[in-house]
């Protein structure tokens, strides 16, 4: 089994004709994902991938969710915490920050997630998630 770094996945999913290095690396990334045996993708790589494709390539939350669904569907890919990552991608496509969505989905064994981020995390999470609850601690 091999593990992949974020840059391999970014080259696989992003076609950047303006970058000569990307043009050279993309076929290599495609070959790796299409011909290698078992591939492991750590959850940290998925988190970093969201940041890269959003910040550098302007992907929307829905586009990133499609990337995650595709990646999880590849028969040779083992996505760490697959169910939680897919849940986070879905919550992200509905408006929750991906990192917050990942924190939430990976805390599914807890009763509550505490945060001081009322607007962007707690309020949005309450719209789509029943458990764990997301609350802002009060005095």
Order of alpha helices (4+ residues) and beta strands (2+ residues): beta-alpha-alpha-beta-alpha-alpha-beta-alpha-alpha-beta-alpha-beta
